[in-house]
Amino acid sequence: MTTFSRKFFSTRPSFISYLPKQLPQHIPVSQPTPIFIPFSQLQQQLRLLESHINSTLDACTSLSQIKQVHSHILCQGLHQCSYVITKLVRTLTNLNVPMEPYPRSIFHQVQSPNPFLYSAVIRGYSIQGPLSESVRVYSLMRSEGVGPVSFTFSAILKACGGLLDVKLGRQMHTQSILIGGLCSDLFVMNTLIDMYVKCGFLECGRKVFDEMPQKDVISWTEIIVAYTKIGDMKSASQLFDDFPSKDMVAWTAMVTGFAQNAKPREAIECFERMLDAGVRTDEVTLVGVVSACAQLGTAEYADWIGDIAQKLGAGSGHDVVLGSALIDMYSKCGNIDVAYKVFSGLKYRNVFSYSSMIMGFAVHGRAESAIKMFNEMVKTDIEPNDVTFIGVLTACVHSRLVDEALRMFELMEKCYGVKPTADHYTCIVDVLGRAGRLNEALELVKTMPIQPHAGVWGALLGACRIHRNPDIASIAASHLFELEPNGIGNYVILSNIYASAGRFLDESDVRELMRKQGLKKNPGCSWIEATKGVIHEFFSGDLTHPMSTDIKQVLMDLLGSLEGSGYQPYLNSVPYDVADEEKRRILMTHSEKLALAFGLISMNPGSTIRIMKNLRICEDCHLVMCGASQITGREIVVRDNSRFHHFRDGTCSCGDFW
């Protein structure tokens, strides 16, 4: 390891330049000490003085106050006392004062620093940076023969984790055992786990954890969180079950882990167990479970979580993070009006709360409200970010506002300094493509200043499906097959486009390619929330639900009534080359129709039926939902994989444009 002499620090300015010109009047200066005082009495006075300075530093809340205390330290001749200077450096670090130049110059003036002062400086650099200076100070400490203590290793290991330098971290691990004998020090071991995890060596962190003679809450939580971050919820759950004294932080880690790994049901179940165990919850816990509810899109769970937030006082309008999460949840559960009510109740709003509300309006097809919200945000001097513009552009996409989308896209960087990303280009390609300007959209993709990702080509392919353009679709699909070779949806869309255009040989080639690669189409899945928060799932063509007989009868009666009103099945929604009667049978068992029939049977008359779907709603199901809303007099809300459809009195909020 490279070593450094204390001359390395001599180029730094003296701390004298940072002190007040005169000693403040309110700080007492002790009178000269009489010559003939017993040594034991001097030691006692020194300890009292050090204790007084220590407590005074604890009360400091600003840099100016610390400088006053520093002046007092100088007047008392304690500037060489490592104990006092250690406390001074740690206080400066806790107040986020940069290590250079003031704390570093203080350290430079001490002729014989003890291990604790060295450790305080190393800790300061590991927190404030630059992290490499922590290593330099440690090297200096060792070159001057000062032995490290546990605080030294915990500080330097924190720096190693920040630098992602596992090689140096392993050296420190070895030295902590050979030099310090700290293999059983709980604090050092916890920092070791953190270092290995940050450097991407979870297996090493797990080995440290398993070999620890004693573990505390931090040990358990740290390793559990590490597994959740890599998506290994099985290992995280096993550890969590073995955890002898689970606290709120550990429960929150599991709830958040399930939510972040697309396991919303498990997240909600874990949260329910947490409540049953009588563990206190806070805003962080609620943000995790709110995210899970947003993924499920179920209104009853959303109301349940909203009530809990209010009872805890978390929904009082003070917590903008939770408020933004609640806005997102209610929006994704189909309750856009409730989402706006939460937004209106926030006492403090930032770019995230505004962006959540704008995106909520966008996916519900309320473009005017989204643009109005954007203008309101700008007037409040809150600077929009890239997410804000994605929300505004998405609103334009779903409402055919091509000119407005192009205008906003031009203003992004020009007026607000937001550089367009591939996601923003995706929105522009989408809005142009949906408007039928496919050649213009293709040219934009070809001339993009950044590499188009799968989302850009996917938007173009989706537009080709709407306008049945197999030529441009084949171009977009060829790029998607390279970027997402296992993206089954791209193959299915291209196959459907070929089938709609009557190019059945090309369709057959695509399906053969799917078979060769072992790809299978994801089945259409819809789910609906019944009473008491029970979620019922339906898959296309699957009639195994316990109420399937009743569901089938209700569907037949409904379709019969619709046909009496002029409805004809949109057979092109079935891409297969089969007989018309078979197409009718396939259409009748689409998952969203099965969910609709179940809702008509099981839900109270007049109540809103909310259906969530994993794929885009097809044209035939869209027709049926429109007709069903008129015949039954009920509002039907369907969330597909891109937006919400609100069916009322025979019409849809999307204006038949999706």
C-alpha positions in Angstrom: 0.0 0.0 0.0 1.2 3.5 -0.8 2.4 5.4 2.2 2.3 9.2 2.9 4.3 11.3 5.3 2.7 14.1 7.2 4.4 16.5 4.8 1.5 15.6 2.5 -0.7 17.8 4.7 1.7 20.7 5.1 0.6 22.4 1.9 -2.9 23.0 3.4 -3.6 26.5 4.9 -3.6 26.8 8.6 -6.9 26.6 10.5 -6.1 30.1 12.0 -7.5 31.7 8.9 -10.9 30.1 9.6 -11.3 31.4 13.1 -13.0 34.5 14.3 -10.8 37.7 14.4 -11.5 38.1 18.1 -12.5 35.6 20.8 -16.3 36.1 21.3 -17.1 37.9 24.6 -19.5 35.3 25.9 -17.0 32.5 26.0 -15.2 32.5 29.4 -11.4 32.4 29.4 -9.9 30.8 32.4 -7.4 32.7 34.6 -3.7 31.6 34.5 -3.3 28.5 36.6 -1.2 28.9 39.8 2.2 27.2 39.6 1.9 25.0 42.7 -1.1 22.7 42.0 -1.0 19.0 42.6 -0.8 17.0 39.4 -3.9 14.9 40.3 -5.8 18.2 40.6 -4.6 19.4 37.2 -5.7 16.1 35.7 -9.1 16.5 37.2 -9.5 20.1 36.0 -8.4 19.0 32.5 -11.0 16.2 32.5 -13.7 18.7 33.5 -12.6 21.1 30.9 -12.6 18.5 28.2 -16.0 17.3 29.3 -17.3 20.9 29.2 -16.0 21.4 25.6 -17.4 18.0 24.6 -20.9 18.9 25.8 -20.6 22.4 24.2 -19.8 20.8 20.9 -22.8 18.5 21.2 -25.0 21.6 21.4 -23.4 23.3 18.3 -25.7 23.6 15.3 -23.7 25.8 12.9 -20.2 26.3 11.7 -19.9 29.7 13.4 -20.7 28.2 16.8 -18.1 25.5 16.2 -15.5 28.1 15.3 -16.2 29.9 18.6 -15.6 26.7 20.5 -12.5 26.1 18.5 -11.2 29.6 19.7 -11.9 28.5 23.2 -9.9 25.3 22.7 -6.9 27.3 21.5 -7.1 29.7 24.4 -7.1 26.7 26.8 -4.1 25.2 25.0 -6.0 22.1 24.1 -5.3 22.2 20.4 -2.9 19.2 20.8 -5.4 17.1 22.8 -6.4 14.3 20.4 -9.6 13.7 22.5 -10.8 17.2 22.1 -9.8 17.6 18.4 -11.4 14.2 17.6 -14.7 15.5 19.0 -14.3 18.7 17.0 -13.7 16.9 13.7 -16.6 14.5 14.3 -18.9 17.4 15.0 -17.8 19.2 11.8 -18.5 16.0 9.9 -21.9 15.6 11.4 -22.8 19.1 10.3 -21.7 18.2 6.8 -18.8 20.6 6.8 -16.5 19.6 3.9 -13.2 18.0 5.1 -11.1 20.4 3.1 -9.8 22.8 4.1 -11.0 23.4 7.6 -11.2 20.0 9.4 -8.1 18.8 7.5 -6.1 21.9 8.7 -7.1 21.2 12.3 -5.9 17.7 12.0 -2.6 18.9 10.5 -1.8 21.0 13.6 -1.9 18.0 16.0 1.7 16.7 16.3 0.8 13.2 17.7 -2.7 12.2 16.7 -4.1 9.1 18.4 -6.0 6.3 16.6 -9.3 7.9 17.4 -8.4 11.2 15.7 -7.1 9.4 12.7 -10.3 7.4 12.6 -12.4 10.6 12.9 -10.6 12.1 9.8 -11.0 8.8 7.9 -14.7 8.7 8.8 -15.0 12.4 7.7 -13.6 11.6 4.2 -15.7 8.4 3.9 -18.8 10.5 4.5 -18.0 13.9 2.9 -15.5 12.7 0.3 -13.3 12.5 -1.6 -13.3 8.8 -0.6 -9.7 8.3 -1.8 -8.5 10.6 0.9 -9.8 8.1 3.5 -7.3 5.6 2.1 -4.5 8.2 2.1 -5.1 9.1 5.7 -5.2 5.4 6.7 -1.9 4.8 4.9 -0.3 7.8 6.8 -1.6 6.4 10.0 0.0 3.0 9.4 3.3 4.6 8.2 3.6 6.5 11.5 3.1 3.3 13.5 -0.3 4.2 14.9 -2.4 1.1 15.4 -6.0 1.1 14.1 -9.0 0.5 16.3 -12.5 -0.7 15.4 -13.7 2.8 14.4 -10.8 2.9 11.9 -11.9 -0.2 10.1 -15.6 0.7 10.1 -14.7 4.0 8.5 -12.2 2.7 5.9 -14.5 -0.1 5.0 -17.3 2.4 4.4 -14.9 4.2 2.0 -14.0 0.9 0.2 -17.7 0.3 -0.3 -18.2 3.8 -1.7 -15.3 3.3 -4.1 -16.5 -0.2 -5.1 -13.0 -1.3 -4.4 -13.4 -4.9 -3.2 -9.7 -5.6 -3.5 -8.8 -2.9 -1.0 -11.9 -4.0 1.1 -10.5 -7.5 1.3 -7.1 -6.2 2.4 -8.9 -4.2 5.2 -10.9 -7.3 6.1 -7.6 -9.2 6.5 -6.0 -6.4 8.5 -9.0 -6.1 10.8 -8.5 -9.7 11.8 -4.6 -9.8 11.9 -4.0 -6.4 13.4 -7.1 -5.6 15.3 -8.4 -9.0 16.1 -11.9 -7.6 15.3 -13.5 -10.7 13.8 -16.2 -10.6 16.5 -16.7 -6.8 16.5 -20.3 -6.3 15.6 -19.9 -2.8 14.1 -17.0 -3.8 11.9 -18.7 -7.0 10.7 -21.8 -5.0 9.7 -19.7 -2.6 7.8 -18.0 -5.5 6.1 -21.3 -6.9 5.0 -22.3 -3.5 3.6 -18.9 -3.2 1.7 -19.2 -6.6 0.1 -22.8 -6.0 -0.9 -22.1 -2.6 -2.5 -19.2 -4.1 -4.4 -21.5 -6.8 -5.8 -20.1 -9.7 -3.8 -23.2 -10.8 -1.9 -21.9 -14.3 -1.4 -18.9 -12.9 0.6 -21.3 -10.7 2.6 -23.4 -13.7 3.4 -20.4 -15.7 4.5 -19.4 -12.9 6.9 -23.0 -12.8 8.2 -23.2 -16.6 8.7 -19.9 -16.6 10.6 -20.7 -13.8 12.9 -20.9 -15.0 16.5 -23.5 -12.3 17.3 -25.9 -10.5 15.1 -28.0 -7.5 15.7 -31.0 -6.0 13.8 -28.6 -4.1 11.4 -26.9 -7.4 10.5 -30.2 -9.2 9.6 -31.7 -6.2 7.8 -28.6 -5.5 5.8 -28.4 -9.0 4.3 -32.2 -9.2 3.8 -32.2 -5.9 1.9 -29.2 -7.1 -0.2 -31.2 -10.1 -1.4 -34.3 -8.0 -2.2 -32.2 -5.7 -4.3 -31.1 -8.6 -6.6 -34.6 -10.0 -6.8 -33.9 -13.1 -4.7 -37.0 -12.9 -2.6 -36.9 -16.6 -1.7 -33.6 -16.1 0.2 -34.8 -12.9 1.6 -38.0 -14.6 2.9 -36.0 -17.5 4.4 -33.8 -15.1 6.3 -36.7 -13.0 7.4 -38.5 -16.0 8.8 -35.4 -16.9 10.8 -35.0 -13.4 12.1 -35.6 -13.6 15.8 -36.6 -10.0 16.6 -38.1 -8.4 13.5 -38.5 -4.6 13.8 -40.3 -2.1 11.6 -37.3 -1.6 9.4 -37.0 -5.3 8.6 -40.8 -5.6 7.9 -40.5 -2.5 5.7 -37.6 -4.1 3.8 -39.7 -7.1 2.9 -42.8 -5.2 1.9 -40.7 -2.9 -0.3 -38.7 -5.8 -1.7 -41.8 -7.7 -2.8 -43.3 -4.5 -4.4 -40.0 -3.7 -6.2 -39.8 -7.2 -7.6 -43.3 -7.2 -9.1 -44.8 -9.3 -6.3 -47.7 -7.1 -5.2 -49.8 -9.7 -3.6 -46.9 -11.0 -1.5 -46.2 -7.3 -0.5 -49.7 -6.8 0.7 -49.8 -10.1 2.6 -46.6 -9.2 4.3 -48.0 -5.9 5.3 -51.1 -7.6 6.7 -48.8 -9.9 8.8 -46.9 -6.8 10.0 -50.2 -5.2 11.2 -51.3 -8.4 12.8 -47.9 -8.6 14.7 -48.6 -5.1 16.1 -45.5 -3.6 14.5 -45.6 0.1 14.0 -45.7 1.4 10.5 -44.4 4.7 9.0 -44.4 6.6 5.7 -41.6 4.4 4.3 -43.6 1.3 4.9 -46.7 2.8 3.4 -44.9 3.9 0.2 -43.9 0.3 -0.4 -47.4 -1.1 0.1 -48.9 1.7 -1.9 -46.6 0.7 -4.8 -47.9 -2.8 -4.5 -51.6 -1.6 -4.6 -50.8 0.4 -7.7 -49.4 -2.7 -9.4 -52.6 -4.7 -8.6 -54.8 -1.8 -9.5 -57.5 -2.8 -7.1 -59.7 -0.1 -5.7 -60.7 -1.8 -2.4 -57.1 -2.3 -1.4 -56.3 1.3 -2.4 -59.1 2.6 -0.1 -57.8 0.4 2.7 -54.3 1.7 2.4 -55.6 5.3 2.1 -57.6 4.9 5.3 -54.5 3.5 7.1 -52.4 6.5 5.9 -55.0 8.9 7.2 -55.3 7.2 10.6 -51.5 7.3 11.0 -51.5 11.0 10.1 -49.3 10.2 7.1 -51.9 11.5 4.6 -52.2 14.9 6.3 -50.5 16.6 3.4 -47.1 17.0 4.9 -45.3 14.0 3.4 -44.9 14.8 -0.3 -43.2 11.4 -1.0 -46.1 9.4 0.4 -48.5 11.9 -1.2 -47.0 11.3 -4.6 -47.2 7.6 -4.1 -50.9 7.8 -3.2 -51.6 9.9 -6.3 -49.9 7.2 -8.4 -51.8 4.4 -6.6 -55.2 5.9 -7.0 -54.5 6.8 -10.6 -53.5 3.2 -11.4 -56.5 1.9 -9.6 -58.9 3.9 -11.8 -59.8 6.5 -9.2 -58.3 9.6 -10.9 -60.7 11.9 -9.0 -59.5 10.6 -5.7 -55.9 11.0 -6.9 -56.6 14.7 -7.6 -58.2 15.1 -4.2 -55.0 13.8 -2.6 -52.9 16.1 -4.8 -55.1 19.1 -3.8 -54.7 18.2 -0.1 -50.9 18.3 -0.2 -49.5 21.3 1.7 -46.1 20.9 0.0 -45.8 20.0 -3.7 -42.7 19.2 -5.7 -41.8 18.0 -9.1 -42.6 14.4 -8.2 -46.2 15.1 -6.9 -46.9 17.3 -10.0 -45.4 14.6 -12.3 -47.5 11.9 -10.7 -50.7 13.9 -11.2 -49.8 14.7 -14.8 -49.1 11.1 -15.6 -52.4 10.1 -13.9 -54.4 12.4 -16.1 -52.4 11.2 -19.1 -53.2 7.5 -18.7 -56.9 8.3 -18.1 -57.0 10.3 -21.4 -57.5 13.7 -19.8 -55.0 15.5 -21.8 -56.4 19.0 -21.2 -56.1 18.5 -17.4 -52.5 17.2 -17.8 -51.4 20.2 -19.8 -53.2 22.6 -17.5 -51.4 20.9 -14.5 -48.1 21.4 -16.3 -48.7 25.1 -16.9 -49.7 25.5 -13.2 -46.5 23.8 -12.2 -44.4 26.0 -14.3 -46.1 29.1 -12.8 -45.1 28.0 -9.3 -41.4 28.0 -10.3 -41.1 24.3 -9.9 -38.8 23.1 -12.7 -40.1 20.2 -14.7 -37.9 17.1 -15.2 -37.7 14.3 -17.7 -40.5 12.4 -16.0 -42.8 15.4 -16.1 -42.4 15.7 -19.9 -43.0 12.0 -20.4 -46.3 12.5 -18.6 -47.2 15.5 -20.8 -46.2 13.7 -24.0 -48.1 10.6 -23.0 -51.2 12.7 -22.5 -50.7 14.0 -26.1 -50.3 10.5 -27.4 -53.5 9.2 -26.0 -55.5 12.3 -27.2 -54.1 12.7 -30.8 -52.5 16.0 -29.9 -49.7 15.7 -32.4 -48.9 19.5 -32.7 -49.0 20.0 -29.0 -46.6 17.0 -28.5 -44.2 18.4 -31.1 -44.3 21.8 -29.4 -43.6 20.4 -26.0 -40.8 18.2 -27.3 -39.2 21.3 -28.8 -39.6 23.3 -25.6 -38.0 20.6 -23.4 -34.4 21.5 -23.9 -34.8 24.9 -25.4 -36.7 26.4 -22.4 -36.3 24.0 -19.5 -32.9 22.4 -20.1 -34.3 18.9 -20.2 -32.4 16.8 -22.7 -34.7 14.4 -24.6 -34.1 10.7 -23.8 -35.0 7.7 -25.8 -38.3 7.5 -23.7 -39.2 11.0 -25.0 -38.5 10.0 -28.5 -40.7 6.9 -27.9 -43.6 9.3 -27.2 -43.1 11.3 -30.3 -42.8 8.2 -32.5 -46.0 6.9 -30.8 -48.0 10.1 -31.4 -46.9 10.4 -35.0 -47.5 6.7 -35.7 -50.9 6.7 -34.1 -51.8 9.7 -36.3 -50.9 7.7 -39.4 -47.7 9.6 -40.1 -45.7 6.4 -40.2 -43.1 7.5 -42.7 -42.4 10.6 -40.6 -42.1 8.5 -37.5 -39.7 6.1 -39.2 -37.5 9.0 -40.4 -37.4 10.4 -36.9 -36.2 7.0 -35.5 -33.5 6.9 -38.2 -32.2 10.4 -37.4 -32.3 10.3 -33.6 -29.1 11.7 -32.0 -29.2 8.8 -29.6 -29.5 5.1 -30.1 -33.2 4.0 -30.2 -34.0 1.4 -27.6 -36.7 -1.3 -27.8 -39.4 1.1 -26.7 -38.9 3.4 -29.7 -39.1 0.5 -32.2 -42.0 -1.0 -30.2 -44.0 2.3 -30.5 -43.5 2.2 -34.3 -44.5 -1.5 -34.5 -47.6 -0.7 -32.5 -48.6 2.1 -34.8 -48.1 -0.3 -37.8 -50.6 -2.6 -36.1 -53.2 0.2 -35.8 -52.8 1.2 -39.5 -52.0 -2.3 -40.8 -48.7 -1.4 -42.5 -46.7 -4.7 -42.8 -43.8 -3.1 -44.6 -42.7 -0.6 -41.9 -43.7 -3.2 -39.3 -41.2 -5.7 -40.7 -38.4 -3.0 -40.3 -39.4 -2.2 -36.7 -39.7 -5.9 -35.8 -36.3 -6.8 -37.3 -34.7 -4.3 -34.8 -36.8 -5.6 -32.0 -35.8 -9.2 -32.7 -32.2 -8.1 -32.2 -32.8 -6.0 -29.1 -35.3 -8.3 -27.4 -34.9 -11.8 -29.0 -37.2 -13.3 -26.3 -39.8 -10.6 -26.5 -42.8 -12.8 -27.4 -45.1 -9.8 -27.8 -43.1 -8.4 -30.8 -43.5 -11.7 -32.7 -47.2 -11.8 -31.9 -47.8 -8.3 -33.1 -45.9 -8.8 -36.4 -47.7 -12.1 -36.9 -51.1 -10.4 -36.4 -50.2 -7.5 -38.8 -49.3 -10.0 -41.5 -52.5 -11.9 -40.9 -54.6 -8.7 -41.1 -52.9 -7.9 -44.4 -53.6 -11.3 -45.7 -49.9 -12.2 -45.9 -50.4 -15.7 -44.3 -47.1 -17.1 -45.6 -45.2 -14.3 -43.7 -47.4 -14.9 -40.7 -46.5 -18.6 -40.9 -42.8 -17.7 -41.1 -43.0 -15.6 -37.9 -44.8 -18.3 -36.0 -42.2 -20.9 -37.2 -39.5 -18.6 -35.9 -41.3 -18.4 -32.5 -41.5 -22.2 -32.4 -37.8 -22.6 -33.2 -36.9 -20.2 -30.4 -39.2 -22.0 -28.0 -41.4 -18.9 -27.4 -45.0 -19.2 -26.4 -47.6 -16.4 -26.4 -48.4 -14.9 -23.1 -52.1 -15.7 -22.5 -54.5 -12.8 -22.0 -55.1 -12.3 -18.3 -57.7 -10.1 -16.6 -58.4 -9.7 -13.0 -61.2 -8.1 -11.0 -61.6 -7.3 -7.4 -64.7 -8.8 -5.8 -66.1 -8.1 -2.3 -63.8 -8.2 0.7 -60.7 -7.6 -1.4 -60.7 -11.0 -3.1 -59.1 -10.9 -6.5 -60.4 -13.2 -9.3 -58.2 -13.9 -12.3 -59.4 -15.0 -15.7 -57.4 -16.3 -18.6 -58.5 -16.2 -22.2 -60.2 -19.5 -23.2 -60.1 -20.8 -19.6 -63.6 -21.7 -18.3 -62.4 -23.4 -15.1 -63.6 -20.8 -12.7 -66.1 -22.2 -10.1 -68.8 -19.9 -11.5 -68.0 -20.6 -15.2 -71.5 -21.9 -16.0 -73.1 -18.7 -14.8 -70.4 -16.6 -16.4 -71.0 -18.3 -19.8 -74.8 -17.8 -19.5 -74.5 -14.1 -18.6 -72.1 -13.6 -21.6 -74.4 -15.3 -24.0 -77.4 -13.2 -22.8 -75.3 -10.0 -23.0 -74.0 -10.7 -26.5 -77.5 -11.6 -27.6 -78.8 -8.3 -26.4 -76.0 -6.4 -28.0 -76.6 -8.2 -31.4 -80.2 -7.1 -31.1 -78.9 -3.6 -30.9 -76.8 -4.0 -34.0 -73.5 -5.3 -32.6 -71.5 -7.6 -34.9 -68.4 -9.4 -33.6 -65.2 -7.8 -34.9 -63.7 -11.0 -36.3 -60.4 -9.4 -37.3 -59.5 -9.4 -33.6 -58.7 -13.1 -34.0 -55.5 -13.3 -36.1 -55.8 -17.0 -36.8 -56.9 -18.4 -40.1 -59.9 -20.3 -38.8 -63.6 -20.4 -39.5 -65.8 -17.5 -38.5 -67.7 -19.6 -36.0 -64.4 -20.6 -34.3 -63.4 -16.9 -34.2 -66.7 -16.1 -32.5 -66.0 -18.8 -29.9 -62.5 -17.5 -29.2 -63.8 -13.9 -28.9 -66.4 -14.8 -26.4 -63.9 -16.3 -24.0 -61.4 -13.3 -24.0 -60.3 -12.7 -20.5 -61.8 -9.2 -20.1 -65.2 -10.5 -21.2 -65.1 -13.3 -18.6 -64.1 -10.8 -15.9 -67.0 -8.5 -17.0 -69.5 -11.3 -16.7 -68.2 -12.2 -13.3 -68.5 -8.6 -12.2 -72.1 -8.4 -13.4 -73.0 -11.5 -11.4 -71.1 -10.8 -8.2 -71.0 -7.0 -7.7 -73.8 -4.8 -6.3 -76.1 -3.4 -9.0 -75.0 0.1 -10.1 -71.5 -0.3 -8.8 -68.5 0.5 -11.0 -66.9 -2.6 -12.5 -63.1 -2.3 -12.7 -61.1 -4.7 -14.7 -57.3 -4.9 -15.1 -55.7 -6.6 -18.1 -52.1 -7.6 -18.9 -52.4 -6.9 -22.7 -54.0 -4.4 -25.0 -57.7 -4.6 -25.1 -58.9 -5.8 -28.5 -61.3 -4.0 -30.8 -64.1 -6.6 -30.2 -63.8 -6.4 -26.4 -63.8 -2.6 -26.7 -67.1 -2.8 -28.7 -68.6 -5.1 -26.1 -67.6 -2.9 -23.2 -69.2 0.1 -24.8 -72.4 -1.7 -25.4 -72.5 -3.3 -22.0 -72.1 0.1 -20.3 -75.2 1.3 -22.1 -77.4 -1.9 -21.7 -76.6 -2.4 -18.0 -76.4 1.3 -17.1 -73.1 0.7 -15.3 -69.7 2.4 -15.6 -67.0 -0.1 -16.7 -63.3 0.8 -16.2 -60.7 -1.3 -18.0 -57.0 -0.8 -17.5 -55.0 -2.4 -20.2 -51.2 -2.4 -20.6 -51.1 1.2 -21.7 -54.0 3.3 -20.5 -57.5 3.4 -18.8 -60.8 3.1 -20.7 -63.8 4.5 -18.9 -67.0 3.2 -20.6 -70.2 5.1 -19.9 -73.5 5.2 -21.7 -72.1 3.4 -24.7 -69.0 5.5 -25.3 -65.4 5.3 -24.1 -63.1 8.0 -22.7 -60.5 7.1 -25.3 -62.7 8.2 -28.2 -62.0 4.8 -29.8 -58.4 5.8 -30.1 -55.9 3.6 -28.4 
